Every structure is written in structure tokens, then in C-alpha cells.
């Protein structure tokens, strides 16, 4: 259940009453983060990235929260972070590289709390670009993520790199920000399957529940 409170005239939405808010220090200052835990011992860590901060994206975005709920249901500790300049996170938007550095720092922080757990990366819209950069870095370091889930992948808009073959791609049929044809053009040479939500737009209005269902049903396949 979501808990809401008001701060400085703005409504802040929390995953539930047990959401843990914390801060980590990054290169540009403090980073506002949130952690939600499953009922038992976590089986993995899911690090989730939100949409573009210059267009209102935050870690409390409804798609990101739905992704978090799906991973909590799978037994993962779900971690979110506000990018630079969003909420209580300090710094200025860098277009991707700086945000990736911050995500890596938050991941290291959580891994110290939950060592030896597999890591899943999830992103929505601009967050898919950030996570593709982080995946590339982790793989180069010999510690690739267990798997990725990318919702509304920004193929053709931001230069999302090639991703692992087991990446779960979810996209709306009627996405007017990243047309489905652009995603197919990017995914086709990589031979990546795409799960299409019929009638879904970029924001997944009235289609949000499909994201949770798809992740929950397909993650272990």
C-alpha cells in the first residue's frame, strides 16, 4: 500500500510504510535513495532507474514503483535512487554518464549490506539508457548483472548499447515517445525478443498492471 505525505506543497508517494529512505554520497553530493524489502530474506538485489529528470522523472514514478513491486514479490530487495538534481539528490543532470556513476555507488552501498546476492538491473525510459551503461561497466569488471528488465527502452532516442540476450524488454504498442518500430530496429540485429503491451503508451496509462505481471511471470524463464 502506498503511503503519502506532503512536503513543501508536494505530495510524496512511498511504496509502503516500511520503505527505508537513506542517502549515499556520490561525486556530486548526496543521493536520495529508497529500499523496499520482501517478507523474508532477499534472494537478490534489484536496482531500478527512473525516467528523464528534466521531464519530471523521479524514483517515485508509477512505472518504477510497479517494477519494484514485481521484484519484491520475486523476493528481491528493490532499490531506487533519485538522479542528480531530483528530490533531495544534489548535483546537476549529466545526460547519463554521471547518473550511471551514481547508480554504481548506490549498488556498492547495498551490496555491502547484502553481500553475495545476484544483482538485477531495471530501468524505465531514460533509465534504460543509464542501466545499459551500468551493465556495460559491470560486465567489463567481471561482475555482470544476473539479468536486466528494460521498460520503454530508449532505442533511437538515447544511444542504448547492446544488452545481454536474456534481457527482458517491455514496450507499449502505442508508445509515442519511442515508437515500437524504433525498438524493433534496435532489437532485431541483436535477436532480442520484445514483450509488447497492446494499446500501451509510453506512460502505460491504464496498462500499469501488465508490467508487474510480465516481470513476475517471465523473470525466471
ABEGO torsion letter per residue (X at the ends): XBBBBBBGGBBBBBABAABBBBBBBBAAEBBBBBBBBBABBBABBBBBBBBBAAAGBBAABAAAAAAAAAAAAAGBBBBBBBBBGBEABBEBBAGGAAAAAAAAAAAAAAAAABBGBBBBBBBBEAAAAAAAAAAAAAAAAGBBBABBBBBGBABGABBBBBBBAABBBBBBAABAABBAAAAAAAAAAAGBBBBBBBGBBAAGBGAAAAAAAAAAAAAAX
